[in-house]
């Protein structure tokens, strides 16, 4: 499945057009999702015998 995303420059410009509060909310959510992905990968790596 391919998702058509806007160019990176357009995405970043739209982020900058938001209020600081909205930017903070978006980046807090991004940070949460990223940390969850890291923890998942860490758990998988620890459970694989080497």
C-alpha positions as CSV (number, residue, x, y, z in Angstrom):
1,X,0.0,0.0,0.0
2,X,1.5,3.3,-1.0
3,X,0.4,6.5,0.7
4,X,0.9,9.8,-1.2
5,X,2.4,12.3,1.1
6,X,3.2,16.0,0.5
7,X,6.8,17.0,-0.1
8,X,8.8,17.5,3.1
9,X,9.2,21.2,2.6
10,X,5.4,21.7,2.3
11,X,4.8,19.5,5.4
12,X,7.3,21.5,7.5
13,X,5.8,24.9,6.3
14,X,2.4,23.7,7.3
15,X,3.7,22.8,10.7
16,X,5.3,26.2,11.1
17,X,2.0,27.8,10.2
18,X,0.4,26.3,13.3
19,X,0.3,27.9,16.7
20,X,3.0,27.0,19.1
21,X,0.5,25.1,21.3
22,X,-0.6,23.0,18.3
23,X,3.1,22.4,17.4
24,X,3.8,21.3,20.9
25,X,0.9,18.9,20.9
26,X,1.9,17.3,17.6
27,X,5.6,16.9,18.7
28,X,4.5,15.5,22.0
29,X,2.4,12.9,20.2
30,X,5.3,12.2,17.8
31,X,7.7,11.7,20.7
32,X,5.2,9.3,22.4
33,X,4.8,7.2,19.2
34,X,8.6,7.2,18.6
35,X,9.4,6.0,22.2
36,X,6.8,3.3,21.9
37,X,8.4,2.0,18.7
38,X,11.8,2.1,20.3
39,X,10.6,0.1,23.3
40,X,8.9,-2.4,21.0
41,X,12.1,-2.9,19.0
42,X,14.2,-3.1,22.2
43,X,11.9,-5.8,23.6
44,X,12.1,-7.8,20.4
45,X,15.9,-7.5,20.3
46,X,16.2,-8.6,23.9
47,X,13.9,-11.6,23.4
48,X,16.0,-13.0,20.5
49,X,18.8,-15.2,21.7
50,X,22.2,-14.3,20.3
